[in-house]
Amino acid sequence: MFLEKLSWRYAAKKMDPSKTVPEDLVAQIVEAIRMAPTSSGVQPFELFVIRNKEIREAIRPVAWDQAQITDGSHLLVFASWDNYTEDRIDAVVAQMVEERGDSELLQAYYSNLKDMLLPRPAEQNAAHAAHQAYIALGFALAAAAELGVDSTPMEGFDPEQVDEILDLKSKGLRSKVLLPLGYRQEEGDWLLPMPKVRKAKSALVTEID
């Protein structure tokens, strides 16, 4: 049951370096990320799937020396656009036309979107793009749990250093969140035996009928 899988998942603090997530499971997690909804279907981020040990070893020291980065078998880096541009939105429109066909409604919609987004400050647009990457992160966490793969979302890193390691600035991207994938090592993980703590429904949810 899906909710049981969500109860099973936690932010693994210790991953078993001897275990590798099978590529077919990684592919399913990546596909869940690709299928995640984003504002206006723009998908203003890119995903880096890093298996390379040397690159993960370079990232670990600028990510608070979190061992999951190297003990997990894969590191996902969500890198969002640094701004919305006419070229980027036009590329979205071109794909829409190719796959759905052209229409006045489609052209008008994305013309209005450009009129709204392009005059805004780059930092405002970058923040909006980052929000879309976080929607995809949620899908990745849920998909990993469903597949029995451990994952640990991380904001504890120096984004400028990660951007430099992955040469993201030249691509108009900014690293926003890291997600190591692997399998929990039960021995030595202080968090694993602890009960999951979440707000009661009464404290979190307001029902408006």
TIMI-987006 format. One record per atom (N, C-alpha, C, O, CB): residue in three letters; x, y, z. Coordinates in pm, whole numbers, plus 50000, padded with zeros to 5 digits. Glycine has a CB too. Example, Ala and Ser with C-alpha at 12.3 -4.5 7.8 and 13.67 -1.06 7.14 Angstrom:
<recs>
ala513194943150780ala512304955050780ala513204967050780ala514244966850846ala511314955350905ser512854977550708ser513674989450714ser512905000350787ser513415011450804ser514084994050572
</recs>
This chain:
<recs>
met500844988050000met500005000050000met500885012550000met501885013250071met499055000050123phe500495022449919phe501325034249901phe501605041550032phe502745045450058phe500675043749804leu500585043350115leu500785050550241leu501715043050334leu502455049150411leu499435052950310glu501685029950329glu502635022050408glu504065024350361glu504995024850442glu502275006950400lys504245025950231lys505565028950176lys506045042650223lys507235044450252lys505545028350023leu505135052250230leu505525065450278leu505895065050425leu506785072350470leu504395075650255ser505225056450500ser505575054850641ser506935048050656ser507685050950749ser504495046650714trp507255038950563trp508535031850565trp509705041150535trp510785039650593trp508525020350463arg509505050750445arg510605059250403arg511005068950514arg510185073050597arg510235066950276tyr512255072450513tyr512785082750601tyr514045087950534tyr514515082050437tyr513065077350748ala514595098750585ala515815104250527ala517005096250581ala517555099450685ala515955119450560ala517375085950509ala518425076850555ala519715084450586ala520215092050503ala518705065950450lys520235082350705lys521455089150746lys522705080850718lys523825085950720lys521385092550894lys522505068050693lys523645059350665lys523225049450557lys522285041650574lys524135051750795met523935049850445met523635040750335met524735030350322met525895032850355met523475048450203asp524365018750274asp525285007550261asp526065008950130asp525485007350022asp524534993950266pro527365011950137pro528135014250014pro528335001649930pro528775002449815pro529485019950049ser528014989949986ser528184977549911ser526964974449824ser526984964949745ser528444965950006lys525894982349838lys524664979549764lys524424990249658lys524605002249682lys523464978749860thr524034985749541thr523784994649427thr522314993849386thr521754982949373thr524704991049307val521725005349367val520335005549320val520315000949175val521025006649092val519705019949335pro519504990749141pro519434986049003pro519014997348907pro518195005848942pro518454974348991glu519584997148788glu519335007848694glu517865008748651glu517375019548619glu520205006048572asp517164997448651asp515754998148611asp514935005748715asp513945012148681asp515184984148591leu515335005048843leu514635012748946leu514995027548938leu514135036248954leu514985007249086val516255030348912val516665044348894val515895050448776val515445061848783val518195045448870ala515765042748669ala515045047748551ala513595050948585ala513045060548532ala515105037448438gln512975042948671gln511595045648709gln511485058248794gln510525065848780gln511005033748785ile512445060548881ile512455072848962ile512645084948872ile511975095148888ile513575072249070val513565083748776val513805094648681val512545097448599val512205109048574val514995091248587glu511845086948559glu510625088748482glu509545095548565glu508775103648513glu510115075348430ala509475092448694ala508525099248782ala508835114148788ala507935122448789ala508565093148924ile510125117448792ile510535131548791ile510125138148660ile509615149348660ile512065132748812arg510355131348549arg509995136748418arg508505139148405arg508065148548339arg510465127348307met507705130448469met506255131348459met505625141048560met504415143248556met505655117648477ala506435146648649ala505895155648751ala505295168248686ala505805173048585ala506995159648852pro504225173348743pro503625185648688pro504485197748720pro505155198348823pro502205187748743thr504455207548629thr505105220448655thr504215231448600thr503345228948518thr506525221048589ser504445243348646ser503635254748605ser503685256648453ser504755258248395ser504115267548676ser502525256448390ser502385258148245ser503125247448165ser503365249248045ser502875271848205gly503495236548229gly504185225748160gly505565229348110gly506065223148017gly503375221148047val506195239448171val507475244448120val508645235648162val509655235148091val507705258648168gln508545228748275gln509645220348327gln510975228148331gln511915224548260gln509795207648241pro511035238748413pro512205247648411pro513365242848499pro513875250248583pro511785261448455phe513755230548478phe514895225148552phe515485213548471phe514865208548377phe514465220448696glu516665209448510glu517285197548454glu517725188548568glu517955193048680glu518495201248363leu517825175848538leu518195165848638leu519525159648599leu519715155348485leu517095154848652phe520445159148694phe521735152548673phe521755139748756phe521575140048877phe522925162048712val521965128548688val522055115448754val523525111748757val524115108348654val521185104448679ile524115112448875ile525575111048886ile525915097548948ile525615094849065ile526175122548971arg526545089248867arg527095076448913arg528595077648939arg529155070449021arg526815065348810asn529225086848868asn530675088548872asn531175090949015asn530785100649080asn531095100248781lys532025082049061lys532475082649201lys533315095049228lys533175101149334lys533295070149236glu534165098849135glu535045110349156glu534245123249170glu534565131749254glu536045111649041ile533205124749090ile532395136849100ile531635137049232ile531535147449297ile531405137748982arg531115125649273arg530405125149401arg531375127849517arg530995134149616arg529715111449420glu532605123149504glu533605125949607glu533975140749610glu534325145949716glu534865117549583ala533885147449496ala534165161849493ala533015169849553ala533235180349613ala534405166449348ile531805164849539ile530635171949592ile530525170049744ile530105179249815ile529345166949524arg530885158549793arg530685155649936arg531285166150030arg530595170250124arg531285142149969pro532535170750011pro533075180650106pro532335193950105pro532375201150205pro534525183050075val531675197449994val530945210149991val529475207950023val528635216750002val531095216849853ala529175196050075ala527815192650117ala527845187450260ala527265177150292ala527165182250022trp528545194650345trp528625191750488trp529155177550514trp528855171450617trp527255193450552asp529935172450420asp530545159150434asp529505148250462asp529755139050540asp531585159350545gln528345149550399gln527285139750420gln527605126850343gln527725126750221gln525905145350375ala527745116150419ala528285103750363ala527385097250260ala527855089650175ala528535094050474gln526085100050265gln525165093650170gln525525097150026gln525205089549934gln523725097850200ile526175108450006ile526535112749871ile527465102749804ile527375100349684ile527185126549874thr528355097049883thr529285087249827thr528915072949863thr529285063649791thr530685090149875asp528195070849973asp527805057150012asp526615052249933asp526465040149911asp527495056650161gly525745061449889gly524695057549796gly525305054449661gly526465057849635gly523615068649784ser524535047949575ser525095044349444ser524835054849337ser525525055149235ser524515031249399his523835063649360his523495074049263his523235087149338his522725087149449his522255069949178leu523595098149275leu523285111349329leu522485119149224leu522965121449113leu524585119049370leu521275123049261leu520475131349173leu520645145949213leu520545149449331leu518975127249178val520895154449116val521015168849139val519925175749058val519895174848935val522435174149100phe519035182749128phe517995190549063phe518545204649042phe518865211749138phe516665190749149ala518645208748917ala519205221748882ala518165229748804ala517805225948693ala520525220248800ser517705240648862ser516625248448799ser517195259748715ser518345263848732ser515665254048905trp516365264748624trp516775275748538trp517105288048622trp516505290448727trp515675278948436asp518065295848573asp518415308248642asp517495319748601asp517515330448663asp519855311848615asn516695317648495asn515755327948451asn514865321848342asn515205311648282asn516495340748398tyr513735328248317tyr512925324948200tyr513345334148085tyr513505346148104tyr511395326348231thr513515328347968thr513885336147851thr512925332847737thr512225322847741thr515355333347809glu512915341447637glu512055339047521glu512435325947452glu511565318247412glu512165350847421asp513735323447439asp514185311147372asp513715298747448asp513285288947386asp515705310947359arg513795299247579arg513395287547659arg511895284847646arg511485273347631arg513775289547807ile511105295147650ile509665293247638ile509285289347495ile508395281247474ile508915306047680asp509975295247398asp509715291547259asp509995276747234asp509315270347154asp510555300147165ala511005271347302ala511315257147287ala510185248547342ala509865238047286ala512635253747359val509575253047451val508415245947506val507255246347407val506605236247383val507975252047641val507015258047349val505935259547252val506175250747131val505255244347081val505795274347209ala507415250247084ala507725242046966ala507415227346992ala506895220446904ala509195243746927gln507745222447112gln507425208447144gln505915206447153gln505395196247107gln508095204347277met505215216147213met503765215147222met503145214247082met502265206047058met503185227347298val503625222646991val503105222646854val503385209346786val502525203946717val503715234146773glu504595204246806glu504975191546743glu504115179946792glu503725171246714glu506445188546770glu503815179946922glu503125168446980glu501605170046986glu500875160046988glu503655165847117arg501115182546990arg499675184747002arg499065191546880arg497845191346861arg499395193047125gly499925197546800gly499415205546689gly499295220146729gly499135223446847gly498075200246642asp499385228846631asp499335243246658asp497885247746674asp496955241646623asp500025251246543ser497725258646748ser496405264646765ser496555278946812ser497575282646871ser495535256446864glu495545286846787glu495565300746835glu495585301146987glu496235309647048glu494355308546781leu494855291747048leu494805291447194leu496175288847253leu496585295347349leu493815280647242leu496895279147194leu498235275847244leu499165287847230leu499875291447324leu498815263747169gln499155293947114gln500035305347090gln499695317047182gln500595323847234gln499955309746944ala498405319347202ala497995330447290ala498385327747434ala498815336847506ala496475332647280tyr498235315147476tyr498575311747614tyr500035314647644tyr500355321247743tyr498255297047643tyr500925309747558tyr502345311447586tyr502835325547554tyr503855329847609tyr503145301247507ser502135332647468ser502455346747448ser502145354647575ser502915363247616ser501675352447329asn501005351547636asn500655358047763asn501635354147873asn501975362347959asn499215354247805leu502085341447871leu503055337047972leu504355344947959leu504925349148059leu503325321947959lys504815346947837lys506035354847816lys505835369247861lys506735375247921lys506465354547669asp504655374747833asp504385388547877asp504425389748029asp504765400348082asp503015393147824met504075378948098met504075379148244met505475376748300met505915383648393met503105368648299leu506185366948244leu507445362548304leu508665370848262leu509505374048345leu507685348348270leu508755374148135leu509995379948086leu510335393648145leu511525396648161leu509915381147938pro509345402048177pro509715415048238pro510145413948385pro510685423548439pro508545424548228arg509905402648448arg510185401548591arg511685400548616arg512435396348527arg509455389348651pro512125404348736pro513545402848770pro513985388248763pro513205379148793pro513825408348911ala515225386048722ala515745372448706ala515635364548836ala515315352648833ala517215372848661glu515875370948950glu515825363749077glu514415358949109glu514245348149167glu516345372649190gln513425366749073gln512035362549095gln511715350249009gln511085340749055gln511055374049063asn512155350648884asn511935339248795asn512725326948839asn512235315748830asn512295342848652ala513945329148886ala514755317848933ala514095311049052ala514115298749064ala516175322548972ala513505319049141ala512815313349257ala511585305349212ala511315294649266ala512385324449356his510865310549114his509695303449062his510115290248998his509455279949018his508945312148960ala511195290448923ala511685278048859ala512095267848965ala511845255948949ala512885281148767ala512735272649071ala513165263549178ala511955256749243ala512035245049279ala513965271149285his510845263949257his509635257949314his509165246149229his508675236149282his508505268449326gln509315247249098gln508895236349010gln509795224049028gln509315212749023gln508905240948862ala511065226349050ala511985215249074ala511615207849202ala511785195649211ala513435220249083tyr511115215249302tyr510735208849428tyr509485200249412tyr509325190349484tyr510505219349535ile508595203949320ile507455195049292ile507985181649241ile507535171049285ile506485201549187ala508955182249150ala509535169949096ala510285162049203ala510285149749201ala510485173248981leu510915169049297leu511575162349408leu510575153849486leu510885142549524leu512255172449500gly509395159349511gly508365151849583gly507985139049511gly507805128649573gly507135160449604phe507875139949379phe507575127949302phe508715117849313phe508465105849320phe507325131649155ala509955122649314ala511105113549326ala511085106349460ala511335094349466ala512425121349309leu510805113549567leu510765107549700leu509675096849709leu509895086149764leu510525118249807ala508515100049653ala507415090549657ala507715078249571ala507435066949612ala506115097249610ala508285080449453ala508595069249364ala509655060249427ala509535047949421ala509085074349228ala510675066249487ala511715058249551ala511125049749663ala511465038049676ala512835067349606ala510265055749743ala509615048249852ala508805036649798ala508875025549851ala508715057549936glu508045039149694glu507215028749633glu508055016949584glu507625005449587glu506395034549516leu509285019949539leu510185009749485leu511105003649591leu511904994849560leu511015015749374gly510995008349716gly511845003149821gly513275008049815gly514195001349863gly511834988349816val513465019849757val514795025949747val514885037249848val513965045349859val515075031149603asp515985037749921asp516165048550017asp516675061049948asp517415060349849asp517135044350129ser516265072550001ser516685085349945ser516765095550058ser516085094450159ser515705090249834thr517625105450038thr517815115650141thr517875129350076thr518905132950020thr519105112850223pro516785137150081pro516825150550022pro517755159550101pro517745159550225pro515405156650015met518565167350029met519575175550095met519585189850040met519745192049920met520955169350077glu519395199350130glu519655213350097glu520955217950162glu521425229150136glu518485222150144gly521545209550244gly522765213050315gly523995211450227gly524745201750239gly522925204550439phe524185221050138phe525375221050052phe525615235150002phe524735243650010phe525205211049932asp526795237649951asp527155250649895asp526785250549747asp527505244449667asp528685253749916pro525705257049709pro525265256249569pro526265261949470pro526395256849359pro523955263249554glu526965272349509glu527935278149416glu529065268249385glu529545267549273glu528525291149474gln529465260749487gln530525250849466gln530025239249380gln530735234649291gln531045245549602val528815234749405val528255223949323val528055228849180val528325221449084val526905218949381asp527595241249165asp527445246849031asp528775246848956asp528825244148836asp526885261149039glu529825249849028glu531155250148964glu531615236048927glu532135234048817glu532195256749059ile531415226449016ile531835212648989ile531115207148865ile531715200048785ile531555203649111leu529835210548851leu529035205248740leu528935214948622leu528245212248523leu527645201848789asp529635226448632asp529625236548525asp528185240648491asp527805241148374asp530345231148399leu527405243648594leu525995246748573leu525775261148525leu524835263848451leu525225244448700lys526635270248567lys526435284348531lys526435286148381lys525645293948327lys527535293148594ser527305278948312ser527385280248166ser526135275048098ser525865278447982ser528605272848113lys525365266948169lys524125261348115lys522905269248159lys521775265648126lys523985246848159gly523115280148234gly521985287948284gly521205280848391gly519985282448401gly521085291448171leu521905272748474leu521255264648576leu521835267748713leu522945272848726leu521405249848544arg521055264348817arg521505265448955arg521115252849030arg519955248649024arg520915278149023ser522045246849101ser521715235149182ser520835239349298ser521095249349364ser522995228049234lys519765231549321lys518805235149424lys518675224549533lys518545228049650lys517465237549362val518715211949497val518565201449597val519275188949547val519285186049427val517065198549627leu519875181549641leu520545168949610leu519705157449663leu519015158749765leu521975168649671leu519765146149592leu519005134449637leu519825121749613leu519765115849505leu517635133549563pro520615117549713pro521285104549701pro520275093249702pro519275093749774pro522315102649814leu520555082949622leu519755070749620leu520635059049663leu521785058149621leu519135068149480gly520085050149745gly520855038649790gly519985029849877gly518755029749866gly522115043049867tyr520655022349964tyr519935013550057tyr520465015850198tyr521675016450220tyr520084998750017arg519555017050290arg519885019950429arg520805009350488arg520674997450459arg518625021050513gln521735013850569gln522565004750649gln522065005950791gln522335015850860gln524125008150637glu521344995850835glu520634997050962glu521574998851080glu521255005851176glu519774984750985glu522744992551072glu523704993951182glu524335007851174glu524945011351074glu524794982851175gly524195015451279gly524855028351285gly524025040051239gly524505051451242gly526075027751204asp522775037751195asp521915048851156asp521075052851277asp520155045751315asp521015045151034trp521395064251336trp520745068451459trp519255071651438trp518465070951531trp521465080651517leu518885075251314leu517505079451292leu516555067751270leu515365068651302leu517445088651172leu517065056751216leu516205045651175leu515305040351287leu514115038251262leu517055034451123pro515805038051410pro514925032251512pro513895041851570pro512995037851643pro515755026951624met514015054551536met513115064451594met511775064551521met511735062751399met513745078451590pro510675066551594pro509375067351528pro509285079651440pro509885089951469pro508245067451631lys508525078351331lys508295089851244lys507415099951317lys506385096251374lys507635085551110val507815112351316val507065122851385val506455132251282val507175138651204val507985130751485arg505145133151282arg504415142251195arg503305148851276arg502805143051373arg503835134851070lys502915160751237lys501805167451304lys500545158851294lys500335151751196lys501565181351243ala499715159651396ala498405153251390ala497585159951281ala497775171651251ala497665154051528lys496675152351223lys495815157951120lys495085170151169lys494895179751094lys494835147651071ser494655169951296ser493895181251351ser494735193851358ser494195204951352ser493375177751490ala496055192351371ala496925203951378ala497355209051240ala497765220551224ala498145200651460leu497245200151141leu497755203551007leu496645207350909leu496845215750822leu498535191750951val495485201150924val494435202150823val493245209850873val492735207150982val494005188450777thr492805219450795thr491545226550821thr490545222450714thr490795224450595thr491765242150821glu489435216950754glu488385212550661glu487425224050639glu486865229450734glu487645199950714ile487225227750513ile486275238450480ile485205232750389ile485455230450270ile487005250650412asp484025230350444asp482925224250368asp482045234750301asp481075231250234asp482075215550458
</recs>
